[in-house]
Amino acid sequence: MTDSQPQAQNWNAVVEQWNEQFMDALEENMEAQAQFVESWSDAVGEATEENEISDGVEGYARAYETWMNASQQMVDRMNDSIEGEEVDMEEFRDIWLNTANEAFKDVMSTTAFAKMTGETVGDILELQQQADEASQETLSTLGFATRDDVVEVGDRLVELERRQHAVERKLDRVLDHLEEE
């Protein structure tokens, strides 16, 4: 019975350490998310420069005009159908698909969209790096091998293999030399 008490205490200590690490990682993750939201908000705020606003508004206006033209095409084709002209249903689908592509291009081609997208991607990459670092730190604290540990072991194995091949080549030369004599 005495052996089970130290084991239970050790287990409790390990679980407590895991809980602490989990809470630390969760807190770091929440902080990183808050930084991301703040950064994204700043990027949107910075995109309010006059040229970017003007460009963004023009892009959205072009997209709106594209959708209005598509609506008019749909009305025209519906009227043609009512008047007896044979209108293929795929034509209606094609109108909306082509319009969606056009409108998307209208919005995506603005500098405001490009700037916000670039900053968002940068923030996501930074957030991902922070999450990777937090997970590596947690694994290390819990005694598990991290990616860096595995890479280091791999590098050492490659170096040992290189040295082994060098020794084998030298040994082959020595054996060849002995056979010649």
PERAMO-V175262 format. One record per run of one state. SS is the DSSP state (H for helix, E for strand, - for the rest). FROM is the first residue (numbers start at 0). TO is the last residue. If there is no record, write none. Layout:
((SS;FROM;TO) (SS;FROM;TO))
This chain:
((-;0;0) (H;1;45) (-;46;48) (H;49;81) (-;82;87) (H;88;107) (-;108;109) (H;110;140) (-;141;145) (H;146;179) (-;180;180))
